[in-house]
Amino acid sequence: MTYSHLNGAYINHQWFNQNSNTISVKNKETGELLSEVSLLEKDQLDSAIDGSVSAFKEMRNWSAGKRYDMLEVLIQKFKAKKDEFATLISLEAGKPISYAKAEVARCLSTLEFAKEETRRICGEVVPMDFAAGAGKTAFTKRVAKGVLTCVSPFNFPLNLALHKIAPALAVGSSVVLKPSPYTPLSSLMFAELLNEVGYPEGALNVVVCDNDVAQMLVEDERAKVFSFTGSPQIGWMLKSLAGKKKVILELGGNAACLIDESADLEKAAKDLAVGCYLYSGQICISTQRIFVQQSVQKKFQDLLLKEIETIQCGSLSDESVIVGPLIDRVHFDRIDSWVKEAIEKGASVLVGAKAFDEKRNIYAPTLLTNVSKDAKVYQEEVFGPVALISTFDSIEEGFDLVNDSRFGLQCGFYTNNLSHFKKAHDTLDVGAIIMNGAPGFRIDSMPYGGVKDSGLGREGLKYCIFEITEPRLVIF
């Protein structure tokens, strides 16, 4: 199966595909070519930003009703192509088909939430009838800041792009999006839909380009918001170049999960076997560090290993598979080297630590123990099917272990102790705590984001809308 028509940037409802510099987008399982995509040059990127500025001038004046109606038409057109999108996501992202279908379902939720929020964007009445303001009334309305420039990652190639696009459409902003070079096709196909719906030229421009060209997305003063999802090294560097723009960063982490002696151990084991290895661990909130209270460590570890034995690895088209190919050979090799480093530093292998299918870049679900705190699999985001397990005595020690990280995105905590529950909310330095669930829980309306090196700002429709709009005050 090929997608050769998706072969360049999509700007102002036109394809830019005449440049000789290209990238090959491949089926991540078989290596089959899906499309050869022409890379954009600097002068062409300039036209993409210019087109989005023009679109914003039109869209900013749309009523909430029109924005609602346009999103409704977009949703219906997307629904008609949902199976096509699921297949494409599976192939270009190396995502098991069952999980690709789940992503498409989330895309629909994201768009639905955006549509609903168009009718709820509001300001506030500002108290002013006193002192020098006596006799005055004041209120605010929220207005769009302007053009959004965005960079999205490979692991949710459409839904994470929609977490930037959908709120923008809800408030009447236009978007210039740079998708991952591993997975540009889903976003390009989605951009075509906006043309069919009747959005103005430049409402969504999808640019596929080298990083030095993409730097214009951060630096160009015509854009008013820059949103990035990716690695902390790149994200914080780009923020330093953003000037006066509003910046939103979603940067991942090494998510931890606490299990105390009051927990439902069987539930925790079932949840975490999936939470550690779903989509080969290529999820920002995939469970990486598991901390278990010493008194229940042996029982829980045995339960978890039993659940890991049931994890299916293999072909993307198999509905039962949750561990498929990693996105690229370079990441397979990196993960393998990090696991070997941990073993050299004294870690013990409970399961895995080897290739499941090296030819297809499938790494076996891996669980390590006795991992040194200076090992990369402990300190960094593995973004692969690797987890580690260790113990703590007091709950305070457990909280300290979770917080002993430069990241702070989401944490899971299995407990039936109310005082531990309350203390966790006060103590854990993360963006969200999932009580009696794995860290990987997310619905698309909730405020999502982290602290420390995990990011800046929040996504989730209502919360992203707050980030990309500003209050305008009127006094009379």
Secondary structure, 3 states (H helix, E strand, C coil): CCCCCCCCEEECCEEECCCCCEEEEECCCCCCEEEEEECECHHHHHHHHHHHHHHHHHHCCCCHHHHHHHHHHHHHHHHHCHHHHHHHHHHHHCCCHHHHHHHHHHHHHHHHHHHHHCCCCCCCECCCCCHHHCCCCEEEEEEECCEEEEECCCCCCCHHHHHHHHHHHHHCCCEEEECCCCCCHHHHHHHHHHHHHCCCCCCEEECCECHHHHHHHHHCCCEEEEEEECCHHHHHHHHCCCCCCEEEEECCCCCEEEECCCCCHHHHHHHHHHHHHHHHHCCCCCCCEEEEEHHHHHHHHHHHHHHHCCCCECCCCCCCCCECCCCCHHHHHHHHHHHHHHHHCCCEEEECCCEEEHHHCEECCEEEECCCCCCHHHHCCCCCCEEEEEEECCHHHHHHHHHCCCEECEEEEECCCHHHHHHHHHHCCCCEEEECCCCCCCCCCCCECCEECCEECCECHHHHHHHHEEEEEEEC
